[in-house]
Amino acid sequence: MARQKKQPVDNAFALFDVIYQDGARTSNRKVPTADIDQFDRENSIRTFIEQQDRKIAEMSGNPRGPIKSITPSA
């Protein structure tokens, strides 16, 4: 019996540095490229990172402040 090849999965990530209103900074935040809307990149990236922050805040009990800026990691 022949093996069926699996469809390739897009495992690519884009990395971003996030600066919050209080001056805190997080580096190399992973955002799957499949979740980035090509027509509204900035909003889709911000939405994904805010979702990550909410999930982290639920688990740790330490909420993050509002995001000031998001830049691609070097």
SULJO-V9450 format. One record per residue. N is the residue number from 0. RES is the residue in one small letter. SS is DSSP state (hx for helix, st for strand, lp for the rest). BURIAL is 1 if it has 24 or more other C-alpha atoms within 12 Angstrom, else 0. Layout:
N | RES | SS | BURIAL
N | RES | SS | BURIAL
This chain:
0 | m | lp | 0
1 | a | lp | 0
2 | r | lp | 0
3 | q | lp | 0
4 | k | lp | 0
5 | k | lp | 0
6 | q | lp | 0
7 | p | lp | 0
8 | v | lp | 0
9 | d | lp | 0
10 | n | lp | 0
11 | a | lp | 0
12 | f | st | 0
13 | a | st | 1
14 | l | st | 0
15 | f | st | 1
16 | d | st | 1
17 | v | st | 1
18 | i | st | 1
19 | y | st | 0
20 | q | lp | 0
21 | d | lp | 0
22 | g | lp | 0
23 | a | lp | 0
24 | r | st | 0
25 | t | st | 0
26 | s | st | 0
27 | n | st | 0
28 | r | st | 1
29 | k | st | 1
30 | v | st | 1
31 | p | st | 0
32 | t | hx | 0
33 | a | hx | 0
34 | d | hx | 1
35 | i | lp | 0
36 | d | lp | 0
37 | q | lp | 0
38 | f | lp | 0
39 | d | lp | 0
40 | r | hx | 0
41 | e | hx | 0
42 | n | hx | 0
43 | s | hx | 0
44 | i | hx | 1
45 | r | hx | 1
46 | t | hx | 0
47 | f | hx | 1
48 | i | hx | 1
49 | e | hx | 1
50 | q | hx | 0
51 | q | hx | 0
52 | d | hx | 1
53 | r | hx | 0
54 | k | hx | 0
55 | i | hx | 0
56 | a | hx | 0
57 | e | hx | 0
58 | m | hx | 0
59 | s | hx | 0
60 | g | lp | 0
61 | n | lp | 0
62 | p | lp | 0
63 | r | lp | 1
64 | g | lp | 0
65 | p | lp | 0
66 | i | st | 1
67 | k | st | 0
68 | s | st | 1
69 | i | st | 1
70 | t | st | 0
71 | p | st | 0
72 | s | lp | 0
73 | a | lp | 0
